[in-house]
Amino acid sequence: MAYFAGVDIGGTKIAVGIGNTEGAILCEMRFPTDEVPRGEDGLDRIAEAVKSLCTQNGGSGPQIRLADVAAVGIGSPGPLDRGTLLKTANLPGWEGINLASGLQTRLGIPCRVENDATAAGMGEWMFGAGRGTSHMAYVTVSTGVGSGIIVNSQLYSGGRGNAGELGHIVLIPDGPVCHCGQRGCLETLASGTALARIAHERRNESPYLQRQDGIDAPTVFLGVEAGDAVCQAIIQDMTRYLGQGLSFLVNLLNPERIVLGGGVMANGDMLLPLIQQRTQEYSMPALYRTTEIVLAGLGQDSGLVGALAVALVART
């Protein structure tokens, strides 16, 4: 039986797991990203983790040998250039590292790297809420906003691996400064980071926010549940901007399904009807009618299962 390894590289943690063709993670290991501030050290640690998991195998099930691992998939923050990590805010010591070739050299196993949102989208398409579609878009709303695109049952990565940067479409040209260098990107208006910033800016308007010791995205959602008018207005604005962003996907790609994931979408019961309504308002009616907008199915495992899905693609 062939097995596959997935590597989910994040700004705070790195997860490594071994799974099968059904998308099941059989064993995994996680460690803080700040333990490996240099990219070369990070690749060494990831390679050691893969080898260790093959030895330990989570303490149960059939023994997995390194020779049984057919491919490794990597989900990484971007931007990328054919597998090389370019300038990124969260991993400055990793810039210029070719993740795929570097890990392949260490393990002797075929490796493929994709943007983390693209990888998560692949996971949702193969094993989650996107199953059964040929044309799908996955959108993550978390610290930032990103997307993964499936066209004709194929992952679409773009010319150099950076397709799907939905968070950096400009909605307000003179809006808030984005870390990408532009102003008014969707990510500055509708991400978890944006919610926290806007709530801080409007704190004096809200007795509820004034009572909070710290303000983050969950604070805003709790404020909505408490009936705070400012928090409710912030969420209304956020979903309006998300609706605009998703309408671009509807009108450009005509997907069968848009799958929404990421930490902010843990509040999906509150957000989904608003996002659907706003997307409908900004989309061509005939195209919106043929597009479902649903919540992701893989939850907190989306990053690692997505990386596993990338490994499965790498083998073919």
N, C-alpha and C positions, 0 to 999 in steps of 0.2 A: 504494500500500500504506500502511495506517495503522500507525504506531508508537506506543509508549506509554513513559512515563517512570516510573521507580520511585525513591522516596527513602526510605532506611532511616536514621532518626535514632536514634543511640545515645548513651550517656553518654560514650563514648570516641572514637567515630568516626561520621562521616556518609558514607553511600554513596549515590551517584546513578548511575543507569544508564538506558539506553534499550534496549527490547526489542520483541519482536513478539508476535503472538497465540499463538504456540506456547510462550511462556514462556522463550525464549532471550534472554539478556542480550547484546546486540551490542557494547556499549561501556559503560564505567563509569569513575567517578572517585571517589576517597575522600579525605577530609581529616579531621584531628583536630577533635573537637567543641570543644576548649578554644581553638581559633583564632577561634571565633565565640561568645563568652560571652553576647552579647545576641541575643535572638530575631530582631529586625529585621535585624541583620547576618547572622544565619544564613540567613534567607530570601533576602537579597540574594545570598549566596554560592551557595546552592542554585540559584537562578534563573540565575546566571552559569554554573554547571556544566552545567545542561541546555542552555543556548545553546552553550556551548563543545563539548559532545559532539556536538551537531548539526553543528557546523563541522568538528570533527576526525573524527568517526565512527570513532574507534579506529584510523584509518589504513588501513581496508580496507572492502570491501563497497560497496554503493550509497550515494550521498550522501543523508543524511537532513536534510531541512529542518525548521525549527521548525514550519512550517505542517503538516508531516506527522505531528506528535505530537498524537494525538487526545485524550489525557487524561494526568494525572499522579496517581499513587497515592502516599500517604505512610504509612509505618508509624512510629508515634511512641510513646515511653513515655507512660503515663497518670498520673493520670486525666485524661480529656477531658470537655468539655462542648460537644457539637455542633461539634467541630473546634477548640475553644479548649483550649489546654494549661493545666491547673490546676496546683496545687502539686506539684512533683516534686523529688526529692532530687538527681537528676543534672543537671537543667537549670534552675537557679533563675532565671537571666536570661531565660528563655523564657516564664515564667509569664504568663498573660493574653494570649498571642499566638494569634490564630486562624490556624492553619497553612494550612488549605485556602484561605480567602479571601485571605490574605496572598500566597500563592504564585500564586494565580490572577490577582490584580491585576498581579503582576510579569511573568507569562508570557502572559496572555490565553488560557489553556487551562483547561478544566474540571479541578478538583482535588478529590480526596476523601482524607480522613485517617481512619485506623483505629488503634486500639491495636496496638502492634508484635506482640504474640502473636496477635491476631486476624488481622492481615495475614499473618503466617507461616502460620497455619492455612489461610487462603484459598489461599495458594500451594501448600501440600501437597495441598489438595483438588483444585485445578485441574491441577497439574503433578507432584505427588509421590506419596507413599504413600497418599493419600486418594482417588485417582482411582477413579471407578466407584461411589462411594457417594452416597447422598442424605442420610444422617444421619451426621455425623462430628464428633469433637472432637479438636482438636490441643492438646497440652500441652507447654509448654516448661519444662525444668528446667535452669536456668542460674544466673546471679547471683540471680535470683528465680524464682518459679513463676507462670506465667500460662497462659491457654488461649484458643482460638478455637473457635467453635461454628458448625457448618453444620446447618441444619434444613430439610428439604424442598428440598434443593439451593439454599438461600439462606443467605447470611451473616447470622448473628444478632448484632447489635451492642448491643441493648438500647435503652432510651429515650433515653439521652444518649451512647451510644457506649462504655460501659464494661462490657458483659457479658463474662463469662469470667474474672473476678478469682478464679480458683480458689486462688491462693496466699494469699488472705486469708480463707478459711474457718477458723474457730477450732476446733482439735482439742484443745488443752489450755488451758482458761480462765485458769489461773494460770501459764502457760508463759512462755517468753522474750518480751521486749518486741519488737514489730514496728515498723518505721518508719511503718506506717499508723496507729499509736496503740493497736492492740489487743495482746493477749497470746496466745501459743500458736498463731499462724497457721501454716498448712502451710508457708509460705515460711520461717519461722524454724526449721523442723524438717527440711526435706528439700531445700533449695536448695544450690547450691555454696557460698554464703556460710555457710549453716548448718553444712555439713560442716566447713569450716575453723574456725568458732567452737567447735564441739563437740570437735574434735580438740585445739584449744588447751586447752580446759577439762579434757580427760582426759589431757593430755600426761604427767603424772607416773605414770600407770598403765602406760605403754608405753615400754619401752626403745627401740623403733624411733622413736617420735615424739620422744623426748628427744634422739636423735642428729641430728634435722633442724634446719638453720639457720632455715628458714622453713616454715610449715605452711599449705597451701591444699588445695583439693579434690583435685587430682591426687596430692598427698602421701598422702592417705587411700587412694586406689585402689592406689597403689604399695605401701602397707603391707599391703593385702589380698593382693596378689600375693606379698608376702614372707612371708605367713603370720602377720602380727601379729594377735593376738586382739582387741585393742581396736579396730583399724581394721575388722576383720570385724564386730564388734558394732555399730559406728557405721553401717555400710552396712545391716546387718539392720534397725536401727531406722529408717533413712531409707526403706527400701523398704516397711516396714510403714506408715509415715505416708503415703507416696505411694499405697499400696494403698487406704488409707482414703479419700483424696482422690478417686482415680479411681472408687471405688465409688459416690460421690455422682453422678458423671457417668453411670455405668452405670444407676443406679436412677432418676435424674431424667429423663435424656434418651433412654435406650434407643438409643444410637448403634450403627450397624453396625460402626464402627471407631474406636478411639482411637489417634492417632498421637503418638508421643513424640519430641520433639526438644530442642534446646538443648545447650549445651556439656557439661553433666554426662552427657548421654546418649551422648556419644562413647564411654562405657564400657558401651554397650548390651549387648554380649555377656555381661557380668557381671550387669548389672542387670535385663534384660528378664525372664528366668525368675522371678526373685524378685518383681518387680512384678506379673507375671501371677498368681503364686500368692497374693500378699497381696490383690490386687483380688478374686480369686475368693472368698477367705475372707469378705470384707466385703460382697459383692454378693448380690442375690437370684439364686439359681441359674439360674432360667429366663431372666433378663435377661443374666447373664454368658455363658451358652452361645451367645447370638446376637451377642456383641461380640468382635471381634478387637482385640488390643492389639499394635501393631507399631511399629517404629522409623521415624523420618522418612526421607524419600528425598532431600531437597534439600541436606542437610549445611550447610556454611558459607554457601551461597547463599540460605538460606531467607528471610532478612530482605529482601534485595533482590528476589528473585523474588516474595515475598509482596506487597511494595509494588507490583510490576508487576501482580500479580493484582488488587489494589485499583483500579489504574488501569483495567483492563479492565472491572471492575464499574461504575466511574464513568461509563464511556461509554454503558452500557446504561440 
